[in-house]
């Protein structure tokens, strides 16, 4: 029996929070007979990673590369019995639709799992034209209905999927390999003495709004006390602001250093989908977290934890930054919270569920 895990973007090396989630899932999947298939502009030569080379990282080139992906999946399975196909969700749903339909028609012995990271229709409805939103809803409906197992990242999204598509999904929270994160050795990087940290691509509309909000509304209030803003995550903009330090992409070891040295991870999202992986990492590392109700949506946390501040009000955000800047608030016991988002634990739970379907017993 073989497992193919498919993503339509850079999963290794990861260039985004979604990439980290997908690669951590691949590493955590308990089966030894597994392979990761990804689409990327870069050349990747790693054992058990099949890289579908893109001319450019654009939707049209991904669509043109789908036949190549399907051919490579066909070669990998090579008529083996009881195959598992796991399709990762953080890309346009049309790609997942094509792959799942192909296997549903031509390889009926394949157990199909769709790992949703967000509800695609919600994203397209707000950020794309009506035609793309309409196509996305149709494709997403079929993907959920044709998958043997479909997952969602939170109880809230489970309810939404049931409402939109009349499909009951399994809960699989966006998770991280906790042990790996703790083992990563911090790597120093040149940073301001006092800073708030935002992680995320400026190309993603909710992140763009959040970064602009910090620069225009928050930074003028806190910079008088020497507090700067540090950005990571794929932002090529020069903001022409001496209080903004844009580091663009950083390694995970550098990012861990930034978490530890920051006043807080600041996530003022007013629109967002799925679960913010950076907040999960900050929870594991015991960092101060300042976010909105949307930013923390889908993440279970303790109200006793004074190092987590949730507010949509500008004045409360600023006062929280000043409070966090005075000392690192001792976080409440987060062990139970962290256990909920352990990739090893959640992948193993899904693995056992698959075994029950395929073999009628707990383990392979």
FENLIN-V831155 format. One record per residue. N is the residue number from 1. SS is DSSP state (H for helix, E for strand, - for the rest). D_LAST is the distance of its C-alpha to the last C-alpha in Angstrom with 1 decimal. Layout:
n: {N N}
ss: {SS SS}
d_last: {D_LAST D_LAST}
This chain:
n: {1 2 3 4 5 6 7 8 9 10 11 12 13 14 15 16 17 18 19 20 21 22 23 24 25 26 27 28 29 30 31 32 33 34 35 36 37 38 39 40 41 42 43 44 45 46 47 48 49 50 51 52 53 54 55 56 57 58 59 60 61 62 63 64 65 66 67 68 69 70 71 72 73 74 75 76 77 78 79 80 81 82 83 84 85 86 87 88 89 90 91 92 93 94 95 96 97 98 99 100 101 102 103 104 105 106 107 108 109 110 111 112 113 114 115 116 117 118 119 120 121 122 123 124 125 126 127 128 129 130 131 132 133 134 135 136 137 138 139 140 141 142 143 144 145 146 147 148 149 150 151 152 153 154 155 156 157 158 159 160 161 162 163 164 165 166 167 168 169 170 171 172 173 174 175 176 177 178 179 180 181 182 183 184 185 186 187 188 189 190 191 192 193 194 195 196 197 198 199 200 201 202 203 204 205 206 207 208 209 210 211 212 213 214 215 216 217 218 219 220 221 222 223 224 225 226 227 228 229 230 231 232 233 234 235 236 237 238 239 240 241 242 243 244 245 246 247 248 249 250 251 252 253 254 255 256 257 258 259 260 261 262 263 264 265 266 267 268 269 270 271 272 273 274 275 276 277 278 279 280 281 282 283 284 285 286 287 288 289 290 291 292 293 294 295 296 297 298 299 300 301 302 303 304 305 306 307 308 309 310 311 312 313 314 315 316 317 318 319 320 321 322 323 324 325 326 327 328 329 330 331 332 333 334 335 336 337 338 339 340 341 342 343 344 345 346 347 348 349 350 351 352 353 354 355 356 357 358 359 360 361 362 363 364}
ss: {- - E E E E - - - - - - - - - - H H H H H H H H H H H H - - - - - E E E E E E E - - - - - - - - E E E E E - - - - - H H H H H H H H H H H H H H H H H H H - - - - - E E E E E E - - - - H H H H H H H H H H H H H H - - - E E E E E E - - - - H H H H H H H H - - H H H H H H H H H H H H H H H H H - - E E E E - - H H H H H H H H H H H - - - - E E - - - - E - H H H H H H - - - - - - - - - - E E E E E E - - - - - H H H H H H H H H H H H H H H H H H H H H - E E E E E E - - - - - - - - - - - E E E - - - - - H H H H H H H H H H - - E E E E - - - - - - - - - H H H H H H H H H - - - E E E - - - - - - - - - - - - - - - - E E E - - - H H H H H H H H H H H H H - - - - - - - - H H H H H H - E H H H H H H H H H H H H H H H H H - - - - -}
d_last: {9.6 12.0 12.9 16.7 18.4 22.0 25.0 28.6 30.3 30.4 27.1 27.7 30.1 30.2 33.6 33.0 31.2 28.9 28.1 27.2 24.8 23.1 22.8 21.7 18.8 17.9 18.1 16.1 13.1 10.3 8.9 11.2 11.9 14.0 17.7 20.4 23.2 26.4 30.0 32.7 36.3 35.4 34.3 30.9 29.8 26.6 23.6 20.8 23.3 24.9 28.3 30.1 33.7 36.0 39.7 40.1 37.9 39.4 38.0 39.8 38.3 34.8 35.4 36.8 33.7 31.3 31.7 30.9 27.7 26.6 27.5 25.5 22.4 23.1 23.5 20.2 18.1 20.3 19.3 15.6 13.6 11.6 12.9 13.0 16.5 17.5 21.3 23.1 26.1 29.0 31.0 33.1 31.1 32.5 30.3 27.1 28.8 29.4 25.9 24.3 26.9 26.5 22.9 23.5 26.3 25.2 21.4 20.4 16.9 16.2 14.7 17.4 17.5 21.0 21.4 25.0 27.1 30.2 31.9 33.3 36.1 37.5 37.9 39.5 41.7 43.3 43.2 43.5 45.8 45.6 44.3 41.3 40.6 40.8 38.6 36.0 36.0 35.5 32.6 30.9 31.3 29.6 26.8 25.9 26.3 24.4 21.3 18.4 18.0 21.0 21.5 24.8 25.9 28.1 29.2 32.3 30.6 28.5 31.9 33.4 30.7 31.0 34.8 34.8 32.2 31.4 27.7 25.7 23.4 20.8 22.2 21.0 24.0 25.1 23.8 24.3 22.9 25.2 24.8 25.7 28.7 30.0 29.8 31.7 35.2 37.9 40.2 43.8 45.3 48.9 49.1 51.9 52.7 51.7 49.4 47.1 44.0 42.6 39.5 39.0 40.2 43.8 42.9 40.8 43.3 42.4 42.3 45.7 47.2 45.9 47.3 50.6 50.8 50.4 53.0 55.5 55.2 53.7 54.7 58.4 58.2 56.3 57.5 60.9 59.1 57.6 54.2 52.6 49.7 47.0 44.8 41.7 39.2 41.0 44.6 47.3 50.1 53.1 54.1 57.4 57.1 57.6 55.4 52.3 50.3 47.9 45.4 43.4 40.0 39.2 36.4 33.9 35.7 39.0 37.7 36.6 40.2 41.6 39.6 41.0 44.5 44.9 46.8 44.0 41.5 43.5 41.7 44.5 42.5 44.2 41.8 38.1 34.7 31.2 30.9 33.0 30.7 33.8 34.4 31.0 31.7 35.1 33.7 31.5 34.5 36.9 39.2 41.8 40.9 43.5 42.3 43.1 41.5 39.9 38.7 36.8 35.6 32.0 31.8 32.0 34.6 37.0 40.6 41.6 40.6 44.0 42.6 41.3 44.1 43.6 46.7 48.0 51.6 53.1 55.3 52.4 50.4 53.3 54.0 50.3 50.5 53.6 52.1 49.0 51.3 53.1 50.1 46.3 45.6 43.2 40.0 38.8 35.7 33.0 29.9 28.7 29.5 27.6 24.5 24.5 24.4 22.0 19.8 17.2 17.1 17.2 14.7 12.1 13.3 12.9 9.4 8.5 11.0 9.6 6.2 9.0 11.0 9.0 7.4 9.6 7.6 7.1 3.8 0.0}
